[in-house]
Amino acid sequence: MNKPEAARIAGLVDRAKAIAPLIAAEADEIERTRRLTPKVVSALVENGLYKSLLPKSIGGFESPPLAFMEMLEEIATADASTAWCVGQCSVVGMTAAYLDAEIAHQVFGKPNDIMAWGAIAHAVQAVPGGYTISARWDFASGSRQANWLGAHVQIREADGSLRMKPDGTPEIRTIVFPMSSATMHDMWNVIGLCGTGTDSYSVDNLFIPENFSALRDDFRALREHGPLYGITTYSMFGLGFGAVSLGVARATLDAATDLARNKHSAGIAAMKDNSAVQGLIGRTEAKLRAARAYHFSTASAAWQEILNTGRLSEQGRAAIRLSATYTIHQAAEVVDTAYHMAGATAVFKSNPFERRFRDMHAIAQQIQSRDTHYEDVGKMILTNSVIPRGPTI
């Protein structure tokens, strides 16, 4: 990487650090209104943070995974919902690498062009020139800032059959359409990540032109060929959301440590002089640092593989799946420890514990942290597949 390019990528993290105090100051309002505030959205857009994974040909950073992860980690120390929205919408932006150039510019070309999408569901009907669909999708994180929506669908042919891929599985396409074409459904009343606005959306007899659809994560359909697009969006979600969990855990542990330095209870030794507290902080700090080192080294190894070969292998994707799952689980343990260490102080909304506790446990419920990932990777190991262990430190 040349010096101008390195400086541009480093600038992404610096921008996140610069606006973190603003995000922290707006966190209560984000929680209350269940959406990112206008001030925060403006700061994110002005600093280009939604464009972190967008192709350079469309004005994006096209940043390596490590820079993307560090940016999200920094934002998450200020507010988890903001980091989650930036992470989600940034990865969604990788769709641009699979769209016709003209359409990619139309969807993502302006600074405030943001796209959100929901879970895979439903099938579109193939018609001359494109597709039609009436359907509803859930879990569109960041949709309250978006002006475009996407959806992942199967294709039903004119004869009623499903379009299949060469391997015999149904073809999944990502369709793209303006927010104005959809009806939004406010259903995000949850215990954590309240500010993500992860709402549902529906369309009624919507026509999607063929060139507003893409074979996302099918490398044969790529139209951009930078190394970043040698990794799937699913793997990038794992790297990003693991980084968000690390930021939440870091902020919570730091808050508990600051509390321990200053908290005194009548008739009880100061927390900072309590050997049990000292040992607990030391062990928890080690746990967090170890999880971060593992997750970031896995990302580093994946990036090196892509630079060497152009594509991340199935084994590399499995390594990310394992790392992301483990990192989120370890981060949740760190948050739990810090929360309990804070005692009664932690239950007050005025203190920096209870929202992060709820946010962390919302993160731990997401698909990237499900326990079955351990089974998937274990099966690969037992069938003699080699799972990359990351670079030697």
C-alpha positions as CSV (number, residue, x, y, z in Angstrom):
1,M,0.0,0.0,0.0
2,N,1.4,3.4,-1.0
3,K,1.7,6.2,1.5
4,P,-1.2,8.3,0.2
5,E,-3.4,5.2,0.4
6,A,-2.2,4.3,3.9
7,A,-2.9,7.8,5.0
8,R,-6.4,7.7,3.5
9,I,-7.2,4.5,5.4
10,A,-5.7,5.7,8.7
11,G,-7.9,8.8,8.3
12,L,-11.0,6.6,8.5
13,V,-10.1,5.6,12.0
14,D,-9.1,9.1,12.9
15,R,-12.4,10.4,11.7
16,A,-14.2,7.9,14.0
17,K,-12.2,9.0,16.9
18,A,-12.9,12.7,16.2
19,I,-16.7,12.3,16.2
20,A,-16.8,9.7,19.1
21,P,-17.4,12.5,21.7
22,L,-20.4,13.8,19.8
23,I,-21.8,10.3,19.5
24,A,-21.3,9.7,23.2
25,A,-23.1,12.9,24.0
26,E,-26.0,11.9,21.8
27,A,-26.3,8.3,23.0
28,D,-29.1,9.0,25.5
29,E,-31.2,10.7,22.8
30,I,-30.4,7.8,20.4
31,E,-31.7,5.4,23.0
32,R,-34.8,7.5,23.7
33,T,-35.9,8.1,20.1
34,R,-34.8,4.6,18.8
35,R,-32.9,6.2,16.0
36,L,-29.6,7.9,15.3
37,T,-30.0,11.6,15.9
38,P,-29.6,14.1,13.0
39,K,-26.4,15.4,14.5
40,V,-24.8,11.9,14.5
41,V,-26.1,11.0,11.0
42,S,-24.7,14.3,9.6
43,A,-21.3,13.7,11.3
44,L,-21.2,10.1,9.9
45,V,-22.1,11.3,6.4
46,E,-19.7,14.3,6.4
47,N,-16.9,12.0,7.4
48,G,-17.7,9.4,4.9
49,L,-17.9,6.6,7.4
50,Y,-20.9,4.9,5.7
51,K,-18.6,4.6,2.6
52,S,-15.9,2.6,4.3
53,L,-16.3,-0.5,2.2
54,L,-17.7,1.2,-0.9
55,P,-15.6,0.9,-4.1
56,K,-13.2,3.8,-4.7
57,S,-14.7,4.1,-8.2
58,I,-17.9,5.4,-6.5
59,G,-16.1,7.6,-4.0
60,G,-15.7,5.0,-1.2
61,F,-12.7,4.2,1.0
62,E,-12.6,0.5,-0.1
63,S,-10.8,0.0,3.2
64,P,-9.1,-3.2,4.4
65,P,-10.9,-5.2,7.0
66,L,-8.7,-4.1,9.9
67,A,-9.3,-0.4,9.3
68,F,-13.1,-1.1,9.1
69,M,-13.0,-3.1,12.3
70,E,-10.9,-0.5,14.2
71,M,-13.3,2.2,13.1
72,L,-16.3,0.3,14.4
73,E,-14.6,-0.5,17.6
74,E,-13.9,3.2,18.2
75,I,-17.5,4.2,17.5
76,A,-18.9,1.3,19.7
77,T,-17.0,2.7,22.7
78,A,-19.3,5.7,22.4
79,D,-22.5,4.0,21.3
80,A,-23.2,0.5,20.2
81,S,-26.3,1.4,18.1
82,T,-24.4,3.9,16.1
83,A,-21.6,1.4,15.4
84,W,-24.1,-1.3,14.5
85,C,-25.8,0.9,11.9
86,V,-22.5,2.0,10.4
87,G,-21.2,-1.6,10.3
88,Q,-24.5,-2.9,8.8
89,C,-24.9,-0.2,6.1
90,S,-21.2,-0.2,5.2
91,V,-21.2,-3.9,4.5
92,V,-24.5,-3.5,2.6
93,G,-22.5,-1.0,0.4
94,M,-20.3,-3.9,-0.8
95,T,-23.3,-4.7,-3.1
96,A,-22.1,-1.9,-5.3
97,A,-19.2,-4.2,-6.4
98,Y,-21.8,-6.6,-8.0
99,L,-24.1,-4.0,-9.7
100,D,-23.7,-2.4,-13.1
101,A,-21.5,0.7,-12.7
102,E,-24.3,3.1,-13.7
103,I,-26.7,1.6,-11.2
104,A,-24.1,1.5,-8.5
105,H,-23.5,5.2,-8.9
106,Q,-27.2,5.9,-8.8
107,V,-27.7,4.0,-5.6
108,F,-24.5,4.9,-3.7
109,G,-22.9,7.8,-5.5
110,K,-24.0,10.7,-3.3
111,P,-22.5,11.3,0.2
112,N,-25.9,10.6,1.9
113,D,-26.8,7.6,-0.2
114,I,-27.3,4.7,2.3
115,M,-28.8,1.3,1.8
116,A,-30.2,-1.1,4.4
117,W,-31.6,-4.6,4.0
118,G,-33.3,-7.4,6.0
119,A,-33.1,-11.1,6.3
120,I,-33.3,-13.5,3.3
121,A,-36.9,-14.3,2.5
122,H,-39.5,-14.8,-0.3
123,A,-39.2,-15.2,-4.0
124,V,-39.6,-12.7,-6.8
125,Q,-41.5,-13.5,-10.0
126,A,-39.4,-13.3,-13.2
127,V,-41.2,-11.1,-15.8
128,P,-39.9,-9.5,-19.0
129,G,-37.2,-7.0,-18.1
130,G,-37.0,-7.9,-14.4
131,Y,-39.0,-9.1,-11.5
132,T,-42.1,-8.4,-9.5
133,I,-42.8,-9.0,-5.8
134,S,-45.2,-8.4,-2.9
135,A,-43.5,-9.3,0.4
136,R,-42.3,-8.1,3.8
137,W,-38.8,-8.4,5.3
138,D,-37.6,-8.0,8.9
139,F,-34.4,-6.8,10.6
140,A,-33.3,-3.9,8.5
141,S,-30.8,-2.3,10.8
142,G,-30.0,1.3,9.8
143,S,-33.1,1.7,7.7
144,R,-34.1,4.9,9.4
145,Q,-31.1,6.7,7.9
146,A,-31.4,4.9,4.5
147,N,-32.8,6.1,1.2
148,W,-32.4,2.7,-0.5
149,L,-33.5,-0.8,0.5
150,G,-32.3,-4.2,-0.6
151,A,-33.8,-7.7,-0.2
152,H,-32.4,-11.2,-0.7
153,V,-34.8,-13.4,-2.7
154,Q,-35.1,-16.5,-4.7
155,I,-36.3,-16.4,-8.3
156,R,-39.5,-18.0,-9.5
157,E,-39.6,-18.6,-13.2
158,A,-42.6,-18.1,-15.5
159,D,-43.5,-21.8,-15.1
160,G,-43.5,-21.6,-11.3
161,S,-40.2,-23.4,-10.8
162,L,-37.3,-21.9,-8.8
163,R,-34.2,-20.8,-10.6
164,M,-31.3,-23.0,-9.5
165,K,-27.6,-22.6,-9.5
166,P,-25.2,-25.1,-11.1
167,D,-24.7,-26.8,-7.7
168,G,-28.4,-27.5,-7.5
169,T,-29.3,-24.9,-4.8
170,P,-31.7,-22.0,-5.3
171,E,-30.3,-18.9,-6.8
172,I,-30.4,-16.0,-4.4
173,R,-30.4,-12.5,-5.8
174,T,-30.2,-9.1,-4.0
175,I,-32.8,-6.7,-5.4
176,V,-32.4,-2.9,-4.8
177,F,-35.1,-0.3,-4.8
178,P,-35.7,3.2,-3.4
179,M,-37.0,3.6,0.2
180,S,-40.0,5.5,-1.3
181,S,-41.1,2.2,-2.9
182,A,-41.6,0.5,0.4
183,T,-43.8,0.8,3.5
184,M,-41.9,0.8,6.7
185,H,-43.2,-0.9,9.8
186,D,-42.0,0.4,13.2
187,M,-41.5,-2.8,15.3
188,W,-38.1,-2.3,16.9
189,N,-39.1,-2.4,20.6
190,V,-36.3,-4.3,22.2
191,I,-34.0,-4.6,25.2
192,G,-30.8,-3.5,23.5
193,L,-29.4,-1.8,20.4
194,C,-32.6,0.3,20.6
195,G,-31.2,3.0,18.4
196,T,-30.5,0.8,15.4
197,G,-34.1,1.2,14.1
198,T,-34.0,-2.4,12.9
199,D,-37.5,-2.2,11.4
200,S,-39.5,-4.2,8.9
201,Y,-40.5,-3.1,5.4
202,S,-42.9,-4.3,2.7
203,V,-43.6,-3.8,-0.9
204,D,-46.8,-4.4,-3.0
205,N,-46.5,-5.6,-6.6
206,L,-43.2,-3.8,-7.0
207,F,-41.3,-4.1,-10.3
208,I,-37.5,-4.5,-10.1
209,P,-35.6,-3.9,-13.3
210,E,-33.1,-6.7,-14.0
211,N,-30.1,-4.3,-13.6
212,F,-31.3,-3.4,-10.1
213,S,-30.5,-6.9,-8.9
214,A,-27.2,-8.6,-8.2
215,L,-25.7,-12.0,-7.4
216,R,-24.2,-10.8,-4.1
217,D,-21.3,-12.9,-2.8
218,D,-21.0,-14.8,-6.1
219,F,-17.5,-13.9,-7.0
220,R,-18.2,-14.8,-10.7
221,A,-20.6,-11.8,-10.8
222,L,-18.1,-9.2,-9.5
223,R,-17.7,-6.0,-11.4
224,E,-15.1,-4.5,-9.1
225,H,-11.9,-6.3,-8.7
226,G,-10.1,-4.7,-5.7
227,P,-8.9,-7.2,-3.1
228,L,-11.6,-6.1,-0.6
229,Y,-14.2,-7.9,-2.8
230,G,-12.5,-11.2,-2.4
231,I,-14.3,-11.5,0.9
232,T,-18.1,-12.2,1.3
233,T,-20.5,-9.8,3.0
234,Y,-21.3,-12.5,5.5
235,S,-17.7,-12.8,6.6
236,M,-17.3,-9.0,6.7
237,F,-20.4,-8.8,9.0
238,G,-18.6,-11.3,11.3
239,L,-15.5,-9.2,11.4
240,G,-17.5,-6.0,11.9
241,F,-19.9,-7.1,14.6
242,G,-17.1,-8.8,16.5
243,A,-15.3,-5.4,16.5
244,V,-18.5,-3.7,17.7
245,S,-18.7,-6.2,20.7
246,L,-15.0,-5.4,21.5
247,G,-15.8,-1.7,21.6
248,V,-18.7,-2.2,23.9
249,A,-16.7,-4.5,26.2
250,R,-13.8,-2.0,26.3
251,A,-16.0,0.9,27.3
252,T,-17.8,-1.1,30.0
253,L,-14.6,-2.5,31.5
254,D,-13.0,1.0,31.5
255,A,-16.1,2.4,33.2
256,A,-15.8,-0.3,35.9
257,T,-12.1,0.3,36.3
258,D,-12.7,4.1,36.7
259,L,-15.4,3.3,39.3
260,A,-13.1,1.0,41.2
261,R,-10.5,3.8,41.5
262,N,-12.9,6.1,43.2
263,K,-15.7,4.1,44.9
264,H,-15.8,3.8,48.7
265,S,-18.4,2.2,50.8
266,A,-18.9,2.8,54.6
267,G,-16.9,0.2,56.6
268,I,-15.5,-1.5,53.5
269,A,-12.1,-1.1,52.0
270,A,-11.9,1.1,48.8
271,M,-12.4,-1.0,45.7
272,K,-9.0,-0.1,44.4
273,D,-7.4,-1.6,47.5
274,N,-9.5,-4.8,47.4
275,S,-7.3,-7.7,46.2
276,A,-10.3,-9.5,44.8
277,V,-11.3,-6.5,42.7
278,Q,-7.7,-6.1,41.6
279,G,-7.4,-9.7,40.5
280,L,-10.8,-9.6,38.8
281,I,-9.8,-6.5,36.8
282,G,-6.5,-8.1,35.8
283,R,-8.1,-11.4,34.6
284,T,-10.9,-9.6,32.7
285,E,-8.4,-7.2,31.0
286,A,-6.5,-10.3,29.9
287,K,-9.6,-11.9,28.5
288,L,-10.6,-8.8,26.5
289,R,-7.1,-8.3,25.1
290,A,-6.8,-11.9,24.2
291,A,-10.2,-11.9,22.4
292,R,-9.2,-8.7,20.5
293,A,-5.8,-10.1,19.5
294,Y,-7.5,-13.3,18.2
295,H,-10.1,-11.5,16.2
296,F,-7.8,-9.0,14.7
297,S,-5.2,-11.6,13.9
298,T,-7.8,-13.7,12.1
299,A,-8.8,-10.7,10.1
300,S,-5.1,-10.1,9.2
301,A,-4.6,-13.7,8.1
302,A,-7.8,-13.5,6.0
303,W,-6.6,-10.3,4.3
304,Q,-3.2,-11.8,3.6
305,E,-4.8,-14.8,2.0
306,I,-6.9,-12.5,-0.2
307,L,-3.9,-10.5,-1.3
308,N,-2.1,-13.7,-2.2
309,T,-4.9,-15.5,-3.9
310,G,-7.6,-13.0,-4.7
311,R,-10.3,-14.9,-2.8
312,L,-10.9,-16.0,0.8
313,S,-11.2,-19.7,0.9
314,E,-13.9,-21.8,2.7
315,Q,-11.4,-22.5,5.4
316,G,-10.7,-18.7,5.8
317,R,-14.4,-18.0,6.1
318,A,-14.7,-20.7,8.7
319,A,-11.9,-19.1,10.7
320,I,-13.7,-15.8,10.7
321,R,-16.9,-17.5,11.7
322,L,-15.1,-19.1,14.7
323,S,-13.3,-15.9,15.6
324,A,-16.5,-13.7,15.4
325,T,-18.5,-16.1,17.5
326,Y,-15.9,-16.5,20.2
327,T,-15.1,-12.8,20.3
328,I,-18.7,-11.8,20.8
329,H,-19.1,-14.4,23.6
330,Q,-15.9,-13.3,25.3
331,A,-17.0,-9.7,25.1
332,A,-20.3,-10.5,26.7
333,E,-18.5,-12.2,29.6
334,V,-16.3,-9.1,30.0
335,V,-19.4,-6.9,30.1
336,D,-21.2,-9.2,32.6
337,T,-18.1,-9.1,34.9
338,A,-17.8,-5.3,34.7
339,Y,-21.6,-4.9,35.3
340,H,-21.5,-7.1,38.4
341,M,-18.3,-5.5,39.6
342,A,-20.1,-2.1,39.6
343,G,-22.7,-3.4,42.1
344,A,-25.9,-1.3,42.6
345,T,-24.3,1.6,40.7
346,A,-24.7,-0.4,37.5
347,V,-28.6,-0.4,37.6
348,F,-29.0,3.4,37.3
349,K,-29.5,4.7,33.7
350,S,-27.4,7.7,34.6
351,N,-24.3,5.5,34.8
352,P,-22.5,3.9,31.9
353,F,-23.4,0.3,32.6
354,E,-27.0,-0.8,32.1
355,R,-27.4,0.4,28.4
356,R,-24.1,-1.3,27.5
357,F,-25.2,-4.4,29.3
358,R,-28.4,-4.5,27.3
359,D,-26.7,-3.7,24.0
360,M,-24.1,-6.4,24.5
361,H,-26.7,-9.0,25.1
362,A,-28.6,-7.9,22.0
363,I,-25.4,-8.3,20.0
364,A,-25.0,-11.8,21.5
365,Q,-28.4,-12.8,20.1
366,Q,-27.4,-12.0,16.5
367,I,-26.8,-14.7,14.0
368,Q,-23.0,-14.0,13.9
369,S,-22.7,-15.3,17.5
370,R,-24.9,-18.4,17.4
371,D,-23.4,-21.5,19.0
372,T,-23.9,-23.7,15.9
373,H,-20.9,-22.0,14.4
374,Y,-18.7,-24.0,16.8
375,E,-20.3,-27.2,15.5
376,D,-19.8,-26.1,11.9
377,V,-16.1,-25.4,12.4
378,G,-15.7,-28.5,14.6
379,K,-17.1,-30.6,11.8
380,M,-14.6,-29.1,9.3
381,I,-11.7,-29.8,11.7
382,L,-12.8,-33.4,12.2
383,T,-13.0,-34.0,8.4
384,N,-9.4,-32.9,8.1
385,S,-10.0,-29.5,6.7
386,V,-7.3,-27.0,7.7
387,I,-8.6,-24.0,9.6
388,P,-6.1,-21.1,9.4
389,R,-4.8,-20.2,12.8
390,G,-3.8,-16.6,12.0
391,P,-0.3,-15.0,11.7
392,T,2.4,-15.8,14.2
393,I,2.8,-13.1,16.7
